[in-house]
Amino acid sequence: MTGIRLTAPAPGWSIDADVVVVGSGVAGLTAALRCAAAGLATVVVTKARLDDGSTRWAQGGVAAALGEGDTPEQHLDDTLVAGAGLCDAAAVRTLVTEGPDAVRRLIGTGAHFDTADDGTIALGREGGHHRRRIAHAGGDATGAEISRALVEAVREAALHTVENALVLDLLTDAEGRTAGVTLHVMGEGQHDGVGAVNAPAVILATGGMGQVFSATTNPPVATGDGVALALRAGAEVSDLEFVQFHPTVLFLGSGAEGQQPLVSEAVRGEGAHLIDAHGTRFMLGQHEMAELAPRDIVAKAITRQMQLHGTGHMYLDARHFGAEMWEQHFPTILAACRAHGIDPVTEPIPIAPAAHHASGGIRTDLRGRTTVPGLYACGEVACTGVHGANRLASNSLLEGLVFAERIATDIVADRPRAGAEAVITHPAPSPLLPPEARSTIQRIMTRGAGVVRSADSLARAAEELEDLHRSAFLKAGAAEPRDAEPGVEAWEVTNLLLVSRVLVAAARQREETRGCHWREDRPERDDENWRRHLVVRLTPDRQLTLRRTDTEAFGPARPAGAADCAASTTHPTPEEP
């Protein structure tokens, strides 16, 4: 344990449980339902409302070998290719073999997928897939349907839920094992202000960290809270440099910030073309699958064309679909485009890449266990080894389903029960950044660690981030402290700074181009030196320690500090005054 925590008031109330699940997307709610069904007292904590996470925004579907002629082995092959040499084969095999039944259980929970004329699930195709294996709901509203079904199931099961709650830090018992979390509830009600959920098993399913960039498809709640909490608790984080930029996000102008409308890969799967301002299809000849190449390849190709033409966007042309197809298959995207003055039925859609999905996260084994006993992670916050250096389209919802179920199985087998006494230590807390630093972090990350990176851009980003970090310490140590007051916005921006520092440190060390990590100064993939994972820890004196591990080092996860190989780098941070 690092003994590092956010500056926050002491908990003023508490709840006792066997399991606390933090997050209410597909991963969190699936885990919660399985634990509760086994008789464990389960509490679900979520940052906004139950259905406000990233899952509901998923336009793409769930990838699984459900169609005639398709097999888990073929799904595995496509996933490994997309992952650019860094997938953990055992994790991928787990995903693709257990995935089809997990989807069927989701249907049993109440999720309704689109069907073909014969009543079977209608399957589409997306980038990187050689088969039609993507199950959709409502055309391009898959996430919303999955969220609806799981939220209804949670309410029917009468699970204890705490909404509008930002998780702060991990509680531990006298032996260093997980004993719950502290959290802050926003709003009046039974629970208000800072409190605690005491539980011997904690499942982090907090989603991604897309808000570290200026433009993202992630909702505003995606501020890296779970990864930051895990780092402060001493857990290992891996592969954070691999942030997937979705190739086709609706371009709203060069100054647009925050969550941007996604134009699903399924549109390309049905035959839409990427074109430049002259109508030329530029993906032809760049990859055998053209517009359906893996996302990192398409995002790079679009970025190159933007640089070549000196413009901020390219175009996605699906005018040949006609109005009926747009209305039936992609009603959500159609409405979003028209809301911004674009009619895809009659004109090409202006698009540009934007931050979308973190392939890395909290390092886990095949049962979702982290390097902190009793702490689990699943969904986008976790790094199971499935995605490698670049996530295959529509594997994320499946990963949430499969690994949430495996976590529940592990917890139920252990049968944790509430009652262990948490040890609340009082180390000097980390100073907080002011809320206005959020936009500064986003500009630094977009400019220095976005789609295209270099040694110079990353060095500048690292220096600017350290300046922010250092300024917080200096303000905290001033004669009249001027660091930010505790509150949701200050906690969020402090979390964003921590995960940004880790991402940039890892990107600087990885001197190659692989998957969605694109170093223009190191344009080639280097398997001899870099077919490795970068594992990061936060030490008690707030240093970032990085080391390399081989590609089969994910399971089972080992205690923090266990050596995997000789390579290790320490990034010093300012000492607290």
N, C-alpha and C positions, 0 to 999 in steps of 0.2 A: 504494500500500500504506500502511496506517495505522501499521504497526509496533507494533500492540497485540496482546497475546497473553494467554492465561490463565496464572496462576501455576502452574507444573508443573515437575517434574524434567526434566532433559535426556533425550532419547531414549537408551535403553540397548540397543536392538536395531533392526534395520531389515530391510525387504523391498524388493526392486527389482521393478518392474513397468512395463508400458506404460500401463495404466489402473488406477486404483483407484476402485471404486464404493462409496460410503458409504450403506448402507441396503439392506434386503432385502425391500422390498415389491414391488408389481407393477412400479413404475417402475425400481427399482434392479436387480432380477433380470432384467428384460427387456433393459435396457441391457447388463448384464454378459454375458448369453448371446449377444447380437448381436456384441459386441466380441470375445469369445472365439472365436466361430465364424469370425471373419475373421482369426484367427491372432494376435491381440494378447494378450500376457501380462496377464491380468486378475485382480485381487484384489478380493474382496468383503469389506467390513468392516461388521459389524452390531452394534448396541448390546446385543442380547440373543441369543436363538437366531435362526436364519434365518427362522423362521416366526412371530416374536413382534411384528411391526410392526402398523401400522394395517390393512393389507390384509386380514389374516385375520379382522378384526372386522366387515368390510363385510357387512351383511345385504342391502342393496340390490344391484342388479346392474350390468350394463354397458349403457349407452345407446348404441345404434347403429341406423342405418336399415337393418335387416335384413328387415323384414316387407314383405309385398305391399302396394303402394300408398304406402309410406313412401319418402321421399327425403332425401338429405343437406340439401337446401334447406329442407325442413320442420323438420328437426332444428336447422339453423342459426337459423331464425326463432324457435323456442322458446328457444334458448340466449340469443339477443340480448335477447329480452323479459325473461327472468329476470335478465340481467346489468344491467338498469336503466341502460342508456346508456353503460356503461363497458367493455363487451367490445371487444377488438380484432378487427374483422371478419375480417382475414386469418388470425388465429390460430384463430378459430372455424371458418372455412371449411376450414382444414387439418385440424382435429379431425374434422369431420363427414364429409369426403370420404375421408380415409385411415382413419377409424375402422372401417368394416365389414371391410376386409381385415385390419386389425390384430387384430380379434376372431377372424377365421378362422385367422390364424397362431397365436393363443393356443390355439385348439382343436387345431391341429396339434402344438402343444407338449405336449398331453395333458390340457387342461382339459375337463371334461365339463359341458355345460349341460343344463338341463331341456329336454325335447322334447315336442312335441305328438303327437297320435295318428298324424299323417302323417310323423313323423320329423324335421320341421323344428324349429328352435329355438322353444320356447314363449316368447312375449313378453308382458310385463306392462306396466302403466302406473303412472307416479308423478307427483308434483306438478310442474306446469309443462309437462308433455308432452301434446300433443294427439293423440298416436298411442301405440299399444302398441309400444314399442321397447326395453324393458328385458329383457335376457337374464339369467336367474337360474340358480343351481346349488344343488341340494338345498333348493329353496324359498327359505329365507332364510339360506343358508350359502354365498353366492357367493364372498365373500372367502376363506373357508377353502379352497374348492376351487381357486381361482386360486393361492393360496399353495402348496397341496400340489403342484400341477402344476409350478410354476416351481421350487420347492425340489428336487423330484425331478430336473428337468432339469439344474439346477446340479450336483447330486451325480453324475448320470450323466456330465456333461461334465468332472467332476473339477476344477472351478474351485478355486483357492486361496481359502479362506474364513477369516476371522478373526472368531469370535463373541465375545460379551460384551465388546465393545470400544467405548468412548466416544471419538468423534473430538474432538480438542481444537482444533487450529489448522492453517492452511494453511502449507505450505513454498513458497518461491519461489526461482527461480534469480537470477543476477546481473542479468538484464534485467527482473525483476519478473514473470516468467511462472510459472505454477503448476508446482511440482516435487514435489508430494506432500502428505501430511498427517501430523501427529503424532496419536497416539492412546494411550489407556490401556486395557490389557486386564485385565479383572477375573477373577482366578482363576489357578491354576497350569497350566502346560503349556509348549508350545514357545515361546509368546510370553507374557510376563508383565510387568506394569508399563507404564511409558511407553516407547513406541517410535515408529517412523516407517515409513510406506510411501512410498518414493520413486517417483514416477510423473509424467510430463509432462502427463497428462490426469487430472483429478479430476472425478468425477460425484457431486454431492450429491443424494441421494434419501432424506433423513432424516425425511421426514414432517412432521407439524404441530407445533403448540405449544399444544394444548388444555389442558395442565397449568398454564397461567397463570391459569386460572379454577378455582374450588372444585369445580364440578360439570362434567363433560365426558364425552363418549363416547370420548375418546381413551385409549389405553393409557398406563400410567405412564411409558413411554419417550419420550412426545411432549413434550419440554421445550424445543423451539425451538433445538436445538443447531446445525442447519445454517444457519439464518438468522443466529444469533449469530456463528458462524464466518465467514460471508460478510461481515458488517458489519465485524468486526475486520480482515478481509483487504482492506477498501476497496471491496467490491462494493456495488452499489445494490440497495435493497429498495423495493418498491412496494406500495401498497394494503393495508398491514397493518391498517388500521382496519376492514376488511371481514371480520369473523369471523362465520361462519354458525352460528347457534344452531339445532340440530335441534328442530323443534316438539314431537316426541313421544318423550320419554325417560321411562322408567319412574320415577315419583316415589317415592323411598325415604325421604322425610322432609325437613323444612326444614334439618336439620343435616348431611345426607349430603354427603360430599366424595369426590373422586377419580373414577375411572371409573364411569359409570352405565350400566345396560343400555338399549340402544337398542330402540325399537319402530319397525321399518322403515316408511318411507313406502309401501312396497308393500302394507301392510295397508290404508291409506287407498285405495290404487290399486284394491284389490279390493272397496271399498265400505264400509269402516268409517267411522263418523261421530264428529265431535267434539261433545261435549255438556257442559253444565254440571251442577251437582249436582241440578238439577231435571229433567234429561233433555232440555233444549232444545238443538237444533242451532244454534249461534251463528255458523257460517260461512255460512249461507244468507243471501243478500243482500249479503254483504261482497265477494264476487268471483264472476265468472261461473263459475269452476271449483270454487267452494265449498272443500271439504276438499282438493282437488287444486290449489289456488293455489300459486304459488311459495313456497318455504320462508320467506322473510322475511315475507311477508304473513300466513302461518299463525302463525308464531311471535309476531308482533306482536298478532294477534287473540287468541291464547291469553293472552298477558301482560295485555292490556287486560281480559279477563274475570276473570283472577286479581285484578287491582287492583280491579275493580268489586265482586267478591264478597268481597274480603278473605281469599282463600284462597291456598295455595301450589301449587295444581294444578287442572287440569280433567280431563276423562275422554275416553278413546277407546273407543267402543262397537262391538264386533264380535261381539256375542252371536249375531247372526243367521247367522254363518258356520257354526255347528255344530261339533261335535267333530272330524268327519272332515276338514273343510277346515283347521282349525287344525293337526291332526296331520300332514297331508300337505304343506301349503304353508308353514306357519310353525312348524316344530317347535322351532327354537332360541328364538324369542320365547316360545312356549308354556312351554317348560321354565324360562326365566328368570323369567317371571311366577309360575309355580307355586312356584319356589324362594323367592320372596318373599311367599308366602301369597295370591296373587291367581290366580283361575282365569278367564281371558278367555272361556271357553266359557259361563260362567254370570253373569259380572259385568263391568261396564266397567273399563277399565284406568286407574288414576290416572297422569296424564302432566304433564310440564312441560318447557319448553325448557331445553337445556343446550348448552354450547359444543361445536361439532362439527367444523367445517372452516374453515381459513384460505383465503380466496379470494386473498389477497395473499401475497407472499413475495419470494424473490430474483428480481430483474428479469432476464428472458432475452429473446432473440430467437426466431425460429421454428425455429432449430436448437439451442435449449437453451443457447446461449452466454451467459454473464454478462458483466459489464463488467470482469472480471479475466481476462486471456488464459489459456486452458487450463482454466478453471474452468467446469463445466457444472452445471445444476440441472434436475431434473424431478420430477414428482409434486407433492405438497402443499407441499413446501418452496419450489417455484418460483412465480413469477408470469409466466405466459406471455401473459396477456391474455385467456385463454379465458373465465374466470369473471366478469369484470367486478366489479360490486358485490354479486353474489349468485350462487352456483353453482347451476346447474340440476341437479336430482337425477340421480345415477348418471353424471354426466359425469366424475367424478374418476378412476375406474378406467380409463376410455377415454383420458383425458388422459395418464395414466401410460404406457399402452401406446404411444400415438402419438408422444409427444415423446421417450420413451426410444429408440424406433427411429430417430428423426431425429437424436438425439445420436450414437448409434452410427454412423450413416451419415457424419456430419460427422467424427468422430474417425478412422474407417477411411480416409476420403479423405485426411486429413492424415497418417496413418500415424505417429503419435508413437512414439518409441522411448526406452526408459530410457537413462539415462546422463548427463543434464544434472546438474551439481553444484548442490545446493541451498545457498542462503545462509541460514544460521541466525543471525539477528541476536539481540541480547539487550537489547531495550528494557526499561524498567521495566515489569514485568507488571502487569496489572490486579489489584487486591486482590480477594479472594474473600469472598463472603458466607457466613455460617454456615448449615448445613443447615436450622436451625429457622426461617430467614427465608422458607422456601418457603410455609408456610401464611399468613404475613403478606402476601406478594405476592398470593396467591390471593384473600384476603379483600379486599384493596385493589382488585384488578381486577374482582372480582364485584360489589362495591358501586358502583364508580365508572365502569366501562367494560363493563358487561354488556349485556343485551338493550336496556335503556333507558339513554340517556346524556343529559347536559346539560352546559352550560358549567361549572356549579358542581361537579357530580360529577366531571367530568374534571379540573378544576383541583385539587380535593382529592386525587384519585388521583395526579396529577403531582407535587404537593408531597410526598406520602407516599413515593412511589417515589424522589424525589430525596433525601429524608432517609435512606433506606436506602443509596442510592448514596454519599452524602456520609459516612455513618457508616463505611462500609468504608474510605474513604480516610483518615479520621481515625484509625481503629484501626491501619491500616497504617503511619501516620506517628508513632504513639505511641512514647514512650521504650522501652516494653516492648510490641512489636507483639502485638496480640490478634486479628488477622484470622484467618479460618478456615484450617485446614491444607488443603493440596491433597488432593483426593479426589473421587470421583464425585459425591457429594451436593452438595459445595460448588461444583463446576464446573457442575452442573445448575442450581442455584439462581441462580448468577451469570449463566448464559445466560438464565434466565427473567426476571431483572431487566432485562437489556438489551432483550429483545424486548418486554417490557411497556412500557418507557419509549418505545420507538418507536411502539408501537400507540397509546398515550395521546397522544403528541405529534401524530400524524396525525389522530386523532379530534378533538382540540381544534381543529385548524386547519380541518377540514372542517365548515363551519357550515351544514349542511343535513341532511336525512334522505334517504338513498338506499340502496336495497337493504337489506342487513343492518346498515347503520349508521343507528341510530335516535336522533336528537337530539330530545328532547321540547320543548326550547326553540327548535328550528328545524325544525318539523314538515313543511315543504314541501321538495320537490325543487327545486334551483336550477340549471337547465341552463346559464343564461347565465354564471354564475361558477364552477360546480363540476362541469361535465362534463369533468373533468380528473382525472388521476392525481396522487397525491402520492408523490414519489420521495425516499427518505431515504438519507443517507450518514452514516457515523461518521468524523469527521475525526481526524487524528493527535493532536490535543489533547482527544479524547474528547467533542467536541460533536456534536450531532445537527443536520444540515443538511437542511431540507426544501425542495423546490421542486415546482411544478406542471408537468405536461406535458400535451399534448393526447392524445386517445384513440387516435391512430395512432402513438404514439411508441415502441412496443415493439420494432420490429425494423427493421434489426438493432440490437442493444444497442450503445451507444457507450461509449468509455472513461469511467471515473468522472470526473465533473467537467465533462463536456461540457454546455453550456448548452442547455436546451430552451425556456425562456421566462424572462421577467424576474422572476416571483414567486419569492422565496426567503426562507426564514426559518431562522435559526440558534438552536438551543436550547443555551445554555451549560451545561456541567456542571462540577463542582468540579475545580480543578486538583489534580494529585497533589502531596502535600506533598514 
